[in-house]
Amino acid sequence: QVQLVESGGGLVQPGGSLRLSCAASGFSFSNYFMSWVRQAPGKGLEWVSDIKNNGDETYYTDSVKGRFTISRDNAKNTLYLQMNSLRPEDTAVYYCASCVGHWGQGTQVTVSS
């Protein structure tokens, strides 16, 4: 069956970095756009970033441009999100998702001193 499993979240101080991973299985990962979406405490879902199926185009919400980098390794069926210069407002559960509606269970990122 389809699975998306995120990892790499945790507690980090402001200005720090984290790298999220999303391991995909059960579908043709390399055929699909993939996304990172987050949900801050008490708020709705917020789209963060997209990457084209072959990785040659990426898109970001304005608040993370220049700080976050999305990438993928189609040989490993894995999506990544490198997050630098983290801010308290980046605190959220981060989900990976495919463009056809597959979602992971999420990984918690907490940015706090």
Secondary structure by P-SEA (a helix, b strand, c coil): cbbbbbcccccccccbbbbbbbbbccccccccccccccccccccccccccccccccbbbbcccccccbbbbbcccccbbbbbbcccccccccbbbbbccccccccbbbbbbcc
